[in-house]
């Protein structure tokens, strides 16, 4: 499954266009490798996503084309969440 679609379906990021922008800015990595919106996500992959001052690491548990809001969080598990110091 494409990275931008996974982020939207799992509701880690609300809109697919926003997911595409974030990944193209280099703020997402899959298993330590820089990822683009078209990168393929597989079950067991570790995603690191930078949301502003926060770095969230999640593990992909399952892939689904569509999901209900209540089940979206079951697609991944949060491994760690940490604050990132600004680079300024």
C-alpha positions, 0 to 999 in steps of 0.5 A: 500500500502507498505511504500516503494512502496508509497514513490517511486510512489509518487516520495518522494524518487526516487528508491524503494531500496533507500526507503527500506533502508531509512525506515529500518534505522528508518528515517520514521514514520507513525502517530508517530510510527516507520515504516518499508518498509513493513508497510501499508500506508493508506489515511490520514496517516501522514509520517515523513521523515528525509532527512539528516538535514531536517525533512519533514511531509507529509499527504497521500492524495491518493494511486495509483499503478502507476502515471505520473510524473506530478500527483505524487505530488497530492498523498501527501501534505506537512504539514511542513518542518523543519531543524534538528540539527545534533546529533554530 
